[in-house]
Amino acid sequence: MRVFKLLFIFYIIQAIIPQKACAYLDPGTGSMIVQLIVAGIAGLGCTIAVWKNKIIKFFRKGSKDD
């Protein structure tokens, strides 16, 4: 149990201390980010459309106007 506590403390210290990031963003990264944003918006729109129709059908089924 003591070993797990020491490892946990070690990982917390590593996460807190800032380190130099050696990262490279190639030209394709920008287009990938744009694709993720567009796909997220399209998925959200489809999800809203599906749930909207289900909710409307549920409430119309219970009405006595039909």
Beta strands, then each sheet from edge to edge (+ up, - down):
end
